[in-house]
Protein backbone atom coordinates (compact mmCIF):
# COMPACT_ATOMS: atom_id res chain seq x y z
CA UNK A 1 0.00 0.00 0.00
CA UNK A 2 1.22 3.47 -0.86
CA UNK A 3 2.22 5.66 2.05
CA UNK A 4 2.33 9.43 2.13
CA UNK A 5 6.13 9.51 2.01
CA UNK A 6 6.04 7.61 -1.31
CA UNK A 7 4.62 10.77 -2.93
CA UNK A 8 7.18 13.19 -1.48
CA UNK A 9 9.41 14.89 -4.00
CA UNK A 10 9.26 16.68 -7.30
CA UNK A 11 7.45 15.28 -10.32
CA UNK A 12 7.70 16.39 -13.97
CA UNK A 13 4.67 16.21 -16.25
CA UNK A 14 4.78 13.64 -19.05
CA UNK A 15 1.23 13.98 -20.37
CA UNK A 16 -2.06 15.70 -19.61
CA UNK A 17 -5.47 15.58 -21.21
CA UNK A 18 -9.06 16.23 -20.25
CA UNK A 19 -11.50 13.38 -20.81
CA UNK A 20 -15.19 14.10 -21.30
CA UNK A 21 -17.04 11.99 -18.72
CA UNK A 22 -20.02 11.36 -21.04
CA UNK A 23 -18.30 10.78 -24.39
CA UNK A 24 -14.72 9.74 -23.40
CA UNK A 25 -13.48 12.34 -25.92
CA UNK A 26 -9.96 13.47 -25.06
CA UNK A 27 -8.66 17.03 -25.36
CA UNK A 28 -5.00 17.89 -25.02
CA UNK A 29 -5.68 21.35 -23.65
CA UNK A 30 -1.98 22.24 -23.48
CA UNK A 31 -0.85 20.33 -26.56
CA UNK A 32 0.99 17.05 -27.01
CA UNK A 33 3.93 18.04 -24.78
CA UNK A 34 2.65 20.07 -21.82
CA UNK A 35 5.06 21.45 -19.25
CA UNK A 36 4.45 21.00 -15.55
CA UNK A 37 5.80 20.36 -12.10
CA UNK A 38 4.15 18.80 -9.05
CA UNK A 39 5.74 18.99 -5.62
CA UNK A 40 4.77 17.05 -2.50
CA UNK A 41 6.55 18.20 0.67
CA UNK A 42 6.95 16.13 3.86
CA UNK A 43 5.32 19.03 5.73
CA UNK A 44 2.08 18.13 3.95
CA UNK A 45 1.91 20.78 1.22
CA UNK A 46 1.60 20.20 -2.49
CA UNK A 47 1.94 22.64 -5.35
CA UNK A 48 1.25 22.12 -9.05
CA UNK A 49 1.75 24.26 -12.12
CA UNK A 50 0.98 23.23 -15.69
CA UNK A 51 1.42 25.23 -18.90
CA UNK A 52 1.41 24.47 -22.61
CA UNK A 53 4.69 22.99 -23.78
CA UNK A 54 4.85 25.23 -26.83
CA UNK A 55 4.67 28.86 -25.79
CA UNK A 56 5.96 31.82 -27.73
CA UNK A 57 7.08 34.93 -25.92
CA UNK A 58 3.99 37.16 -25.55
CA UNK A 59 4.24 40.17 -27.85
CA UNK A 60 0.81 41.72 -27.36
CA UNK A 61 -1.67 42.14 -24.53
CA UNK A 62 -3.79 39.43 -26.16
CA UNK A 63 -0.77 37.08 -26.09
CA UNK A 64 -0.25 37.85 -22.40
CA UNK A 65 -3.92 37.20 -21.64
CA UNK A 66 -3.73 33.89 -23.52
CA UNK A 67 -0.71 32.88 -21.41
CA UNK A 68 -2.58 33.50 -18.18
CA UNK A 69 -5.71 31.74 -19.42
CA UNK A 70 -3.69 28.67 -20.41
CA UNK A 71 -2.38 27.79 -17.01
CA UNK A 72 -3.20 25.49 -14.10
CA UNK A 73 -1.65 26.47 -10.77
CA UNK A 74 -2.72 25.62 -7.25
CA UNK A 75 -1.40 24.64 -3.84
CA UNK A 76 -2.66 23.45 -0.51
CA UNK A 77 -2.34 20.95 2.30
CA UNK A 78 -2.85 17.36 1.20
CA UNK A 79 -3.87 14.13 2.90
CA UNK A 80 -3.89 10.52 1.80
CA UNK A 81 -7.15 8.57 1.64
CA UNK A 82 -6.06 4.94 1.25
CA UNK A 83 -5.80 3.03 -0.84
CA UNK A 84 -5.54 5.25 -3.92
CA UNK A 85 -6.62 8.86 -3.32
CA UNK A 86 -5.15 12.06 -2.05
CA UNK A 87 -7.13 15.20 -1.32
CA UNK A 88 -5.70 18.72 -1.46
CA UNK A 89 -7.37 21.44 0.61
CA UNK A 90 -6.65 24.32 -1.77
CA UNK A 91 -5.63 27.68 -0.33
CA UNK A 92 -3.99 29.22 -3.42
CA UNK A 93 -5.32 28.79 -6.98
CA UNK A 94 -5.36 30.41 -10.39
CA UNK A 95 -9.05 29.44 -10.61
CA UNK A 96 -10.95 31.32 -7.88
CA UNK A 97 -13.66 28.66 -7.27
CA UNK A 98 -10.95 26.18 -6.20
CA UNK A 99 -9.77 28.37 -3.30
CA UNK A 100 -11.19 26.88 -0.11
CA UNK A 101 -12.22 23.67 -1.86
CA UNK A 102 -11.03 20.09 -1.50
CA UNK A 103 -9.64 18.64 -4.72
CA UNK A 104 -9.64 14.81 -4.65
CA UNK A 105 -7.46 12.78 -7.00
CA UNK A 106 -7.11 9.05 -7.62
CA UNK A 107 -3.57 7.92 -8.28
CA UNK A 108 -1.45 4.95 -9.25
CA UNK A 109 2.20 4.96 -8.24
CA UNK A 110 4.47 2.52 -10.05
CA UNK A 111 8.16 3.07 -9.39
CA UNK A 112 8.99 6.56 -10.61
CA UNK A 113 5.70 7.06 -12.49
CA UNK A 114 2.70 8.72 -10.86
CA UNK A 115 -0.60 8.67 -12.77
CA UNK A 116 -3.35 10.93 -11.44
CA UNK A 117 -7.03 11.13 -12.39
CA UNK A 118 -9.23 13.93 -11.06
CA UNK A 119 -12.84 13.48 -10.05
CA UNK A 120 -15.27 14.81 -12.67
CA UNK A 121 -15.46 18.59 -12.65
CA UNK A 122 -16.27 21.55 -14.87
CA UNK A 123 -13.30 23.65 -15.99
CA UNK A 124 -13.10 26.92 -17.92
CA UNK A 125 -11.90 25.32 -21.19
CA UNK A 126 -14.81 22.86 -21.30
CA UNK A 127 -17.71 24.98 -20.12
CA UNK A 128 -20.60 22.99 -18.67
CA UNK A 129 -19.36 19.56 -19.73
CA UNK A 130 -17.99 17.37 -16.92
CA UNK A 131 -14.42 16.27 -17.52
CA UNK A 132 -11.71 14.52 -15.61
CA UNK A 133 -8.05 15.40 -15.84
CA UNK A 134 -5.69 12.53 -16.64
CA UNK A 135 -2.05 13.25 -15.89
CA UNK A 136 1.13 11.21 -15.92
CA UNK A 137 4.23 12.34 -14.00
CA UNK A 138 7.83 11.13 -13.67
CA UNK A 139 9.80 11.51 -10.47
CA UNK A 140 12.52 14.11 -10.87
CA UNK A 141 15.89 12.89 -9.69
CA UNK A 142 18.19 15.67 -8.62
CA UNK A 143 21.91 15.69 -7.95
CA UNK A 144 22.76 14.30 -4.53
CA UNK A 145 19.73 12.08 -4.34
C-alpha positions as CSV (number, residue, x, y, z in Angstrom):
1,X,0.0,0.0,0.0
2,X,1.2,3.5,-0.9
3,X,2.2,5.7,2.0
4,X,2.3,9.4,2.1
5,X,6.1,9.5,2.0
6,X,6.0,7.6,-1.3
7,X,4.6,10.8,-2.9
8,X,7.2,13.2,-1.5
9,X,9.4,14.9,-4.0
10,X,9.3,16.7,-7.3
11,X,7.5,15.3,-10.3
12,X,7.7,16.4,-14.0
13,X,4.7,16.2,-16.2
14,X,4.8,13.6,-19.0
15,X,1.2,14.0,-20.4
16,X,-2.1,15.7,-19.6
17,X,-5.5,15.6,-21.2
18,X,-9.1,16.2,-20.3
19,X,-11.5,13.4,-20.8
20,X,-15.2,14.1,-21.3
21,X,-17.0,12.0,-18.7
22,X,-20.0,11.4,-21.0
23,X,-18.3,10.8,-24.4
24,X,-14.7,9.7,-23.4
25,X,-13.5,12.3,-25.9
26,X,-10.0,13.5,-25.1
27,X,-8.7,17.0,-25.4
28,X,-5.0,17.9,-25.0
29,X,-5.7,21.4,-23.7
30,X,-2.0,22.2,-23.5
31,X,-0.8,20.3,-26.6
32,X,1.0,17.0,-27.0
33,X,3.9,18.0,-24.8
34,X,2.7,20.1,-21.8
35,X,5.1,21.5,-19.3
36,X,4.5,21.0,-15.5
37,X,5.8,20.4,-12.1
38,X,4.1,18.8,-9.1
39,X,5.7,19.0,-5.6
40,X,4.8,17.1,-2.5
41,X,6.6,18.2,0.7
42,X,7.0,16.1,3.9
43,X,5.3,19.0,5.7
44,X,2.1,18.1,4.0
45,X,1.9,20.8,1.2
46,X,1.6,20.2,-2.5
47,X,1.9,22.6,-5.4
48,X,1.3,22.1,-9.0
49,X,1.7,24.3,-12.1
50,X,1.0,23.2,-15.7
51,X,1.4,25.2,-18.9
52,X,1.4,24.5,-22.6
53,X,4.7,23.0,-23.8
54,X,4.9,25.2,-26.8
55,X,4.7,28.9,-25.8
56,X,6.0,31.8,-27.7
57,X,7.1,34.9,-25.9
58,X,4.0,37.2,-25.6
59,X,4.2,40.2,-27.9
60,X,0.8,41.7,-27.4
61,X,-1.7,42.1,-24.5
62,X,-3.8,39.4,-26.2
63,X,-0.8,37.1,-26.1
64,X,-0.2,37.8,-22.4
65,X,-3.9,37.2,-21.6
66,X,-3.7,33.9,-23.5
67,X,-0.7,32.9,-21.4
68,X,-2.6,33.5,-18.2
69,X,-5.7,31.7,-19.4
70,X,-3.7,28.7,-20.4
71,X,-2.4,27.8,-17.0
72,X,-3.2,25.5,-14.1
73,X,-1.7,26.5,-10.8
74,X,-2.7,25.6,-7.3
75,X,-1.4,24.6,-3.8
76,X,-2.7,23.4,-0.5
77,X,-2.3,21.0,2.3
78,X,-2.8,17.4,1.2
79,X,-3.9,14.1,2.9
80,X,-3.9,10.5,1.8
81,X,-7.2,8.6,1.6
82,X,-6.1,4.9,1.2
83,X,-5.8,3.0,-0.8
84,X,-5.5,5.2,-3.9
85,X,-6.6,8.9,-3.3
86,X,-5.2,12.1,-2.0
87,X,-7.1,15.2,-1.3
88,X,-5.7,18.7,-1.5
89,X,-7.4,21.4,0.6
90,X,-6.7,24.3,-1.8
91,X,-5.6,27.7,-0.3
92,X,-4.0,29.2,-3.4
93,X,-5.3,28.8,-7.0
94,X,-5.4,30.4,-10.4
95,X,-9.0,29.4,-10.6
96,X,-11.0,31.3,-7.9
97,X,-13.7,28.7,-7.3
98,X,-10.9,26.2,-6.2
99,X,-9.8,28.4,-3.3
100,X,-11.2,26.9,-0.1
101,X,-12.2,23.7,-1.9
102,X,-11.0,20.1,-1.5
103,X,-9.6,18.6,-4.7
104,X,-9.6,14.8,-4.6
105,X,-7.5,12.8,-7.0
106,X,-7.1,9.1,-7.6
107,X,-3.6,7.9,-8.3
108,X,-1.4,4.9,-9.3
109,X,2.2,5.0,-8.2
110,X,4.5,2.5,-10.1
111,X,8.2,3.1,-9.4
112,X,9.0,6.6,-10.6
113,X,5.7,7.1,-12.5
114,X,2.7,8.7,-10.9
115,X,-0.6,8.7,-12.8
116,X,-3.4,10.9,-11.4
117,X,-7.0,11.1,-12.4
118,X,-9.2,13.9,-11.1
119,X,-12.8,13.5,-10.0
120,X,-15.3,14.8,-12.7
121,X,-15.5,18.6,-12.7
122,X,-16.3,21.5,-14.9
123,X,-13.3,23.6,-16.0
124,X,-13.1,26.9,-17.9
125,X,-11.9,25.3,-21.2
126,X,-14.8,22.9,-21.3
127,X,-17.7,25.0,-20.1
128,X,-20.6,23.0,-18.7
129,X,-19.4,19.6,-19.7
130,X,-18.0,17.4,-16.9
131,X,-14.4,16.3,-17.5
132,X,-11.7,14.5,-15.6
133,X,-8.0,15.4,-15.8
134,X,-5.7,12.5,-16.6
135,X,-2.0,13.3,-15.9
136,X,1.1,11.2,-15.9
137,X,4.2,12.3,-14.0
138,X,7.8,11.1,-13.7
139,X,9.8,11.5,-10.5
140,X,12.5,14.1,-10.9
141,X,15.9,12.9,-9.7
142,X,18.2,15.7,-8.6
143,X,21.9,15.7,-7.9
144,X,22.8,14.3,-4.5
145,X,19.7,12.1,-4.3
